[in-house]
Amino acid sequence: MALNEAVTTAGIDPARYSFVDYGSGKGRVVMIAAARGFQRAIGVEFAPELHDIALANGRRFTSAGGSSTRCEFILGDAGSYDPPAGPDLRLHLQQLRHCDPTRSVEPLGDVRRAG
C-alpha cells in the first residue's frame, strides 16, 4: 500500500500528523489514513457525486469501528484548500483537472514537518 510506504519512507509518527488527500474520490485512502492512526484524516474532492459517496463511506467506516479518527471530507477545489496548521502528509491525485492552475499544489507525498 502506497500510504504505508510513504509513512515509512518519511519516517513519521502518524499520530503527530494530519493526512490530506487531494482528489480523494470515494474516500478510500482517507479511511486507510484514519485507520493508520493519523491525528486527522482529510479528503478534498471536486466532484459532488464522489464527495457524497465519500461522506457515506466515512460514516459506515466509523460506525463499523474502522477508526477512532473521524474522516473529514471537503467538497471543493484542491488548489483553494488550505491544510490545517501543523505537520502533515499530503497525497495528491496526479491529474488535478479541476484545480485552479494559478495556485500551487505541492507534490505527491509531500511532508510538512513541525518546527
N, C-alpha and C positions, 0 to 999 in steps of 0.2 A: 504494500500500500504506500502510495507516494507521500501521504501525510506523515506516516511513521518514519519514513526515510528522511523527510525534511526536518522533523523534530530531532532525530538522531544526528544528522549532519550539522544542524545548527547548535547542538549541544545545549538545548534549553530545557528548563523545567516548565511544562505546560501550565502548571498551577499558578505560575507567576506571569503568564502571558494571556493576552486576548488573541483570538483567532478571527481573521476576517477573510471570507471567501467572496471575491468579486466575480459575479456571474455565477451565482450559487444554484441556479436551476431549481430542482425539486428539493434541495436541501440535504442531500446525502452526505456530502463532505462536512457540512456544518454539524450534523448529528454525530459523525465519527469524531470530530474535534471535541464535541461536548463529552462523549464517552471517554476520550483520551485524557480528560481532566483539565482542559483549558479553563482559565478563570472566566472568560466569556467566549461564546461561540456565535459569530455573527455572519449572516449571509446577505449580500446585496444583489438584487436581481431586477432587471429592467422590465421583463415580460410579466404583466399582471397574472396571466394564467399559470405560469410556473411559480410565481410568488404565492398564489393561493394554494397550490399543491404543497409547496414547502411548509406553509403555515399548518396545514392539516397533518402533514407527515411529522412535523415537530411536536404537535400536540399528542399524536399517537405514540411517538417515541418516548416522550416524557411520562405519559400516563402508564406506559408499559414498563417503566423503571429503567429506561435506557441510560439515564444520567441524571445527576442532581443539578448539573449545569443546564440552565434554560437556553434553548436555541432561540436566537433573536434573528428575525428576518426583516429586512428593509426593502421596500419597493422603491427603486429609483435608479438613477444614472450612476454607475460606479465612479465616474470621474468627478462627480459632485459630492460624494460621500466622504466625510471626514471621520477617520477611525478614532476610537476612544483614546484618551491620553494614556500614556504609559507604554510599556513594552508590548509588542505584538508580532505575530507571524501572519503574513498576508499571502493568500493564494489568489492568482489572477487567471481568469479564463484567457487563453491565448488570443482569441478573436473577439475583442470587445467592440462589436459592430455598432452598438448603441451609445458608446462612450463619446463624450464631447472631446474631439481631437485637440482642443486648445488646452485641456487640462492634463496634467501629468499623472499617470498611474504607475506605481513602482513595479519592478519586475517580479516574475513568478517566485514565490517562496521567499520574499524579502522579509528580513527580521529587523525590527527596530528595538534596540536594547535600552534598558533604563539607564539613566545617568548621562 
